[in-house]
Amino acid sequence: MARTPPPVPGNRTPVPVRGRRGPREVLLALVAALALLCLVVGVPLSLATLVGWPLPRTVPSLEMLTEEIDTGTFVRVLAVLVWVAWAQFTACVLVEVWAAVSGVGIPRRVPGAGPSQLLARQLVGAVLLLTSAAASLTPGLSQLGETHEAPGQGRVVAEAQLLPGAGSTAAPAAYEADDRKVDPADPAGTGPRTTSGGEAEAGDALYYRIQPPEGRHHDTLWGIAERHLGEGMRYKEIFQLNKDRLQPDGSRLTEASLVRPGWVLQMPADAQGGELVTLPGEEASADESAAFDRHGATGDATGDDASEASESSAGPGEADNRPAPGAKGTEGAQPVGPGGGAADLPASLGPAEAGDAEASEAADSSPGLPEALVAAPLLAAGLLMALGRSRRAALWQAAAGTLPRSVADDLAPRSPRGQDARDALLVGAAPEQVSFLDRALRLLSAVLAGEGRTLPAVYAAWLGPTALHLQLAGPVGRPPAPWTQGPDQTYWTVERAQLPDDTEAAPEAEAPYPGLVSLGMREELRLLLNLEAVPGIVAVRGAPADREAVLSSIAAELATSGWSDRMTVTLVGFAPELTALAPTRVRHLDDIAGLLEVMETETGLRRGALRHSGHESLLSGRTGPARQQQWAPHLVVVGATPTEEESERLAALAVTSDQLGIGYLLGVERAEIPGAAWEFEIAPDGTLSEPEMGLTLAAQRLPAARRAAVVELFTGLTGADAAPAPAGGPTVDLGRGRPGVYVRMLGGLEITGLEAPPDAERAARLREALALLALHREGVHPRVLGSALWPRGGGDEPRDALVERLARWLGADETGRPRLRVEPDGRLALTDDVLSDWDVLRTLHHQVLVSENPTEAGRPADRMRKLTDALALARGAPLGEQREAGAGFGWLEHEIVDAQYPLLVAEIALTLAGEHRAAGDGEAAYAAVRSALAAAPTDERLWNELLRSAHATGRAEWLTGAVAWLVAHHGQLFGPATPLPAQTEGLLDELLPTWRESAPTLG
């Protein structure tokens, strides 16, 4: 068991922030609503009923001035004054309602209103907050799909963050090094930091905590933008930065209208003003705390309408905090240490993380893309890479005739849940993060090997947007450059900017820590636990479905991780279908009894191998001369519940498993497990905690339904239940006449039928979006489109604006139907009036080579014409010029058109050459094959057909020329010492028996 870490002195006091509204606030809001109703509606009704119309019904005359003033006249004069006051108050109410609901900001004062506008402002503010107050009393409606707070959590606190591995040093709040400044006078970074004027730098993240200024009960985004950005219209920028972000009172900003006191908003980098802070976790001043308490109790934050709100400092919330531990004010990632080496960790998860877990679970059960996959970038990237390999394998099997598919099939998932899973992977995947992690670790291994040092034992890694932090098992000396030492000698950090250029290949080194796997998130840091380095068992407790979701996520990421080489993953008692993700890496056992038999034997073999090699652990065999003796790690994930006897035997195996490269992860029910180094607990809301260390995360999970959808993506390709291609095939109607818009993508991107986009600055992105849609006639999810064009995240607003511009640019066909349509499932698709040469190529291939309908292929002359036309389209790989240019089009990495295109062209050329040879035209057959070799230079079928076609010409010089070219071509591809394929050599022996003698001369 991991020991409880000692308390760390120097933590700041948590900042209390008012939680959800109670019955008192609801009652006050109802009273305000009743008062508004009486003043706005009741007053005019009463006047009209009791006094009547106050103005004279005839034209006034001078005689009226000399008439005696009776009681009726006096009452009518007073009624006129009351009508004027009512009209002024009603105008104030309308102005205040419009300002709050529409988000236009703090309105100008109504002339002469004075106290009337202040009263209207207070009443409107209370009524507008009524909906949120009522919602807090009706969780069945307002929190549908969310988990209720635990008892005693009525007030949310902003937890102080701790330095990883800091021991007894004070730990300031956690932020990424690139996103904050540290006051030189405060090296520990513990002091609050405000900004004013032009003091903020581009690297700072600025925050503003909503205050009720000048007696108002609500502020607006417009007003905040006016004060801190200089322009009220920029309120949209603040809204986009904070949309759907969990706030301290448990609610979220969903509309650019009302914001509430106590909320914390991230501000644009150029925001100015003394109320802004760079550290949203700083504690509030005494005046601020008193103001928030008064506002929560009475609805009045100031206690005095004439006083101004005190200077604001940011409070807790879900902000873009990027913890990056380091020696210079970088803090926040929490270390992981087993047994006596437990590191200092915070006692609980902050409100942002807990809310994120609840929101993720709620979103994952709602229609749309599964957030469990969107929120797992490393897992999604690994699954996408594995899926790409499986799709290519399916293509090759289809080309070999062993799979009932055509090479023109797009291999898209057939079911809606499969489509959603694929789209979620495309949206969530972060291949650049996988590349950063892999390159950083391999570079570390290579540098240590060059220095003659062994790899240090690593318990965990914290991966942030710009840095990687390794938590070591113990001090091992200075880290090699570009790594730097963290707060102590057990913490190594590397910044992404310090690595060699990303375009360079990863170092030729073994993957040093293949057992790293994601457990969850804390703020913007992802915790990866090194399972093979844990000195004992890692246990996960919780409800069966919850712990299986955690185990499934871990198993799927281990099966597809991009920072590992060789590995064995054994699943026991759960999810046998996950073997489809990586059949050569993942295996499944039914029960623990069978596992014990296997692992006891393997443990003995590994111990003997270590003794024979003279190494203390397998880590020393991953660098230096002993690399050949490395044993691949073996990670065991157990979903079955062990008996007491089985638990004891597993504990005995796990005692020295960290030295042998074996890791054990168990999903269990009971609290105490023999030999457990860490015992995590997964809550129904998705919170993963290790109470002994005080570690709390928003867990990464793969629920059963999502797991089935992911597995379907793989089994639907090459498995026994592989889904056949649709009956119509990947075809378009070529007989409908000339399309309105024609997109040429083979070789490069050319568009005809459209005028140039009116906005030249956005033309490139419009063309890229059109190319993506043209490659996917089945439709593209808007979130997939957004993530493809803005890989780093551009938000919904630019994506939606681009879709609108694209629709306007494409226009409508002759019948007035828009060429860009929205499918019933929400995906964007092109109509049949937009055609591409890729569509035509696949259609012609299908009609001649795949379709069983004889009318589609036509007569022999029609077949020859269609094959010739198809081969003429083969100007190059789809979007080949864009791929080479590297400007955008990064989403092509997840497409298989680069593998599909050469197979398509080869099949067309082989068929066309065969037709020509059958007709006695060897030269035409030879020309067809040479044309296809530009697209598929390594296809052995084309090599052999080239020799047959050259022989069919009846000219010896053609055959000897073909042999000379083929020998030289093969030597350039595979080296002159590599022999030709056996089938090709046999064909050469048949067609030109003397080729071996002349080959060197010909080459």
Beta strands, then each sheet from edge to edge (+ up, - down):
strand 1: 15-17
strand 2: 156-158
strand 3: 194-195
strand 4: 206-209
strand 5: 219-220
strand 6: 258-259
strand 7: 264-267
strand 8: 276-277
strand 9: 458-463
strand 10: 467-472
strand 11: 484-485
strand 12: 491-495
strand 13: 516-522
strand 14: 525-530
strand 15: 537-541
strand 16: 568-572
strand 17: 586-589
strand 18: 634-638
strand 19: 662-668
strand 20: 676-682
strand 21: 687-690
strand 22: 695-699
strand 23: 741-744
strand 24: 750-752
strand 25: 820-822
strand 26: 828-830
strand 27: 834-836
sheet 1: 1+ 2-
sheet 2: 3+ 8-
sheet 3: 4+ 7-
sheet 4: 5+ 6-
sheet 5: 11+ 12- 10+ 9- 14+ 13- 22+ 21- 20+ 15+ 19+ 18+ 16+ 17+
sheet 6: 24+ 23- 27-
sheet 7: 25+ 26-
end
